[in-house]
């Protein structure tokens, strides 16, 4: 992984305010609780929160907009990316959307593999981490060591060493009273919260099985790029990062599946599965080394099974749904206009849906104001490890336990990256031949 120089955190009056301001009730951090208390208001908004963005693609730009509109006293002051054209495009978009909140001068537009460090070392309070997932663990560690609150776009890491680093950073953040907001955002959806409240109240009885789907179009529509003349291996791969295991961790299983298994874990009270089996493959040839479809079966204690189906193909049936099957009923989310329950105690969500991507930032910034910041770090790491366990099972054709996945020694991210680094790509997985490490 890219080496880091740890930045020491020196509290100041401003930082102490951000750690201790206010006493209002925190809601988002308790999103898994039955009552889902929401953040109604933060402390008096007298201090400006300064935001830095690391990773200026479409998702990073959207996250910056959501952060800037979540709190009336926030400003964007620094940007980082490895490609200048992407940084400038993001900056231009945000200046059009929220011109009064963008306070970025060219001296705070940082480029290169160490640009994230320069954003974090600048006078920012919250950093948005939205690069490809390969870099998430070291970026989060640097942010936490520097005393910054962080939004971490999914996925937490592409391999088990990265997951272990992310977990350590989450624990350190908790000890420093720092916030971590996860890009796995469904727990901030009001209809999903309402459905879970019904299930926790016994509407479907004891959960027997869960079937989660994320059948979608190919990622090529959004990310696929032709290699440009003169590009190095690394330039080309970072531009087309979803195709490459070491950069994206397999987006079909890890990102699409990650959102689904994060909900699966939520329904299961965040009890993690004991082991996984999986099948999958690559139906359409490409330049990378990831799957474009998979079926993962997770086994929980007492024999409960969680079934995950993912597919990233154009021209096929699309579906992003959850079927939670209980002893007394079935809760369905994602089929029809609203979540519903059939069985002994039928129910349907009838309120107006919120915008969960915005809600998570609203609650995050309110929690920072309250002095009790949301920390999704452990949950995000466990969700990502759950997808890694499934990916390992599908790639190798073997049964993989939670402990095996967590303790895996396979490191996918090369050390000491530079633009001329030669990346030795592993061949596409072959179940039965691909080994577990």
N, C-alpha and C positions, 0 to 999 in steps of 0.2 A: 504494500500500500504506500501511498505518497507519504514521505516522512514529514513529521510536524514538529515545530518548536512550540512547546506548550507556553501559552501566554498567561502570565500570572494575573490574578484578579485583585485589584486594589480598590476597596470601597471608597466612594466619595459621598458627599451629601446627596447628590442626585441619585446615585445607586441605592443608598440607604432608603430614600423615599420609595423607590420602585420595589424594594423588598418588603417594606413595612406599611405602606399607605393603606388606610381604610380598614373597616371591619365588617363590610357587608357580606352576605352569605354567598358561598360559591355554589354554582350549579353544574357547570359542565364537567368538573372532575367527578361528580357523582352521577354521571350519565348512565351508569350501570345499575343504579339503585332503583327500587320500585317507584319511588315518588317523583324522581327526576326534578328536583327543585331547580328552577332556572335562576340565572343571575338577573336580577331586576335592575340594579344600578351599581356602579362602582363608586369608589371614593371620589371626592370633589376633584374635578378634572383640571388641575392647576399646573401640571407638569406635562410637557410635550414628550411623547414617546417617539424616539428616532428609530427608523426601520432601515435595515440593510437587506438587499436581495442577492442571493448567491445562486446563479442559474437562471438565465433570462429567456428561457423558452416560453412556450405558450402557457404551461401550467404555472411557471414562476411568475409570469406577468399577471395572470389571473389571481394568484395568491397575494401579490402585492396590492392589487386593486381591492381585494376583499379585506386585507389588513388595514388599508387606508380608510375604508368606509366603515370599519367596525368601531372606530373610536374617533370622536370629533377633534381630538388634539393629538394627531399623529402626522409625521412627515417622513417621506422617503429621502434618505440622504446619501446612499451609496449602493453601487451595483457591481457585480462581478460575473464574468463569464470567460470562456476561453476563445470565443469568437466575437470580434468587435461588431460585425454587422448585426448579430443577434442582440447584443447589448443595446446598440443604438435603436434598433427596432422596438425593443421593449420600452426603452426610455421615451421614445416618441409616442408610443401608444398610451403610456401612463400620463404623459403630459397633456394629452388630449382628453383623457378620461377624468383626471382629478388634478388640473393644473395648479391649483392653489396648494396642493399637498406635496408636490414633487420639488424638492430642494437639492437636486443633484447637480454639482458642477463637474466639469471634465476631470478635475483632479481626484474626484471620487468615483470615476469609472475605471475599475480595475480589470486588467486582462492577464490571463495566464493561469498556470496550475497553482500558483500561490495567491491568486487574487482573493480567494475566500478568506485567507488569513488577514489580508489588508482591510477587507470589509469588517471583519470581526474586531480587528485592532482599532478601528476608527470609533468615533463616539456614537455608537449605536446601542440601543437598549434591547431590540428584538431583531433576530436575524432569521430570514426565510431561506430554508435550504431546499433547493429545487433542481439540483443537478441530477444526472443519471445516478441510480442507487449505489453504484460501485463506490462513490465518494462519500456517501452519507455518514458512515461511522466516524471517519476522521474529521469531517466537518462538524458533526455534533460534538465530538470530544473537544475540539478547539473552542467552539462556542461556549460550552459549559465551563471549561477551564477559565475562560475569560469573563465569566459571570453574566452571560447573555441568555435571555429567554429565546426559545427557538421554535419555529414551525418546521417540522420535518416531513417533507412530502414522502409518500410511500414509494418505495419499499425501504425498510430499515437497513438492510444489507443484502448482499448477494451470496454470502457464504457464512458458515458458522463462526469463523474468527471475527467477522464483522458484527455478527449478532452479539457475541460475547462482549465486544467493545461497546456496542450500543447499550447493552444492559448495564455495564459499568458506568457509562456516562449518565444514564437515567438515574442510577442510585446517587451519583455525585450531585446531579441537579436537585434531587430531593433534599439532600443534606444542605444545599445552599439556598433552598427555597426558590429555585428557578423553574420556570414553566417549560414544558415540551408539549406542543400540539401536534397530533398525528394527522397525516394526510388520509388515513383510513377514516372517512368522515361519516359513515352511516349512523354512528351512534349519536350524531347530532341532528338526525332527521326526526321531526316530531311525530310522523306517522309510525315509524319503526319504534320509537319510544313508547307510543301509545299501545302498539301491539304487544310489546314486551310486558308492559304493565298488566295487560289482560292475561297473558300467559303466567306471569308471576302470581296472579290472583287465582290461578287454577282453572282458567277457562278451557284449556285443552287437556288437563290432567298431566300426568307424568310423561315427559318427552321420551318417545321410543326410537325415533329416527329423524334425520334432517336431510333434505335434498336441496342443494344449492346449485344454481346454474348461472353461468356467465358466458352465453353464446353471443359473439359479437363479430363485427367486421374485422378484416385483417388490419393489423397495425400499420401496414405499408401505406395505407391511405393517408395516415397522419405523419409517419416518420420516414418511410422508405425513401432513400436517396440514391441517385446514381453517383458513382465515385467521380469526383472532379479531376480533371487532368492536373498532375503534379502534386496531388494530395499524398501525404504520408499515410501509412497504415493507421496511425492513431487519429489523425484528422478525419479520415474517412469513417472509421468505426465510431467515433464520438458523434459525428453527424447522423449516423444511422444506428444509434446505440441499441434500440430494442432488438435488433437481430443478433446481438452478441451476448453470450452468457455472462462473460466477465463484467460487462457494463450494466446490463439490465436484470440479470438473474432469472431470465425467462418471464417475459411480461404476461404471457398467456396464463401461466400458472401463478406467478408471483404477484402481479398487479390485478388482473381480473379476478383470479382466484383469491388473492389477498383480501379484496373487499368482501368477497363471499364468506371466507372462513373467519374474518373478523366478526361478521354477524353470527356465524355459527358458534363461535366462542361466546359471544354475548348471550345467545339463547341458552348456552350450557353453563352460565354463571362463571365463565372464564376458567372452567376446569379444562385443562388441555388433554388432548387424546393421548392414549398410550402408544399407538403405533399407526402406521399407514401402509397401504398397498396401492399401487397405481399402474395404469396403462396409458399409453399415449404415443405420439409420433409427430412426424412432419409430413403432411400430405402434399404441400406445395414446395418445390425446391427453392432455395434462397441462398444468400451468401453467408448467412450466419449459422449458428449451431444450437438453436433452441427448438422446442416443440411448438406446433400450432394447434394442438388439441390434446386433451388428457382427461382421464377420469380417475379421481383419487377417492379411496375409501378410508376414512378415519375410524379407528376403533376406540371407544371410550370404555371406562369402567362400567361394569354391569351389562356389558354387551351392546350398549347403544352405538349405533353407526351413524356417521356423517358422510354423505355422498356429495362430492363436488364434481360438476361437469363444466369444463371450459373448452371453448373452441374459438379460433380467430380466423374465420373463413368468410370471404365475400360470397354473396348470392345465396346464403343459407338462412334458415330460421334463426332470428335473434331473440334472445330472452335473458333477462337478468332477474331472477326470482328466487324466493325461498319458500320451501314447503316444510313446515315444522309439524311433525306428525306425533300427536299425543295419544294417550290412552282413551281420552274422551272427546277428541276433536282434532281439527287440522287448522293451523294458521297459515295463510297464504299471503305473501308479500311480493309484489312485482307483476302479478297477473291481474288485470282489471285496473280500475282507476284508483283503488285504495286497498290497503290491507284489510283482510277479513278473516273471520273464524267461522267454521262450520262445525256442527256437532251439538253437544248437549247445551252449550251456552253460546249461541251465535252472536257475532259482533261484526261491525264494520266501522272503519274510521270515516268520520264525516266532517272533520274540520278542514280548514285550508292548509295545504302543504306549505312548509317553509322551504327555504333554500339552504340546504344543509352546509354547503361550502361556506356560505356567508355566516350562518349561525355559529359554526365552530370558531370562526375568528371573533365574532361578537362576544361569545362567552369567554374565549381565551383572553381578550384584552380587558374585559370586565374583571376577570379573575386576577389579572396582574394588578389592576387598580385596587382590588380588594386586599392585596397583600397575601393572598392564598392562591398562587397560580396553578392552573391545571397542569398535571404531569401525566401525559399519555405514554411515556417512554416505555415502560415495562410492557404494557398492553401491545404497543406497536411492535416491539421486538418479538413477543410471543406469537403475534399474528404472522410476522414474516418468517419465523422459525417453523411455524406450522406449514406454510407453503413450501419452505425448503425441504421439510420432511417428505411432503408429497412429491416434490420434484425429484428428490433422491430416489424415492421408491419407484416412480415412473421411469426414470432414466436407467436405473440399474436392473429393474425387474425383481427387486428383492423387497422383503418386508423390512421397514425401517422404524425403529423405536424413537421415541422422543429423546431419550438419552443419547442414542447414537447420533441423531441429527445435531443436538446441542454440542456434542463433543467432537464432531467431525474436524479433521485437521486439513481438509482441502481448502486451499487459499486460491481464489480465482483472480484477485486483483494484483497485478504486477507491482513490484516495488520500484521506486525512483522513476516515475513516468516523466517523459519528455517527448517533444514532438517527433523525435527520430527513434523513439523506442520501437523495437521490433516485437510485435505481439505474435506469439506462437499459438494459433487458435487450436483448440481441441476439436476433434471431429464430432459430427452430430452424434448424440447418444444412441447406443444400440443395446436395448434391454437384454440382459443375460450375458453381455460382454463388457459393457461399461461397469467399472468397478466403483465400489463405495470406498471413500477414504476418510 
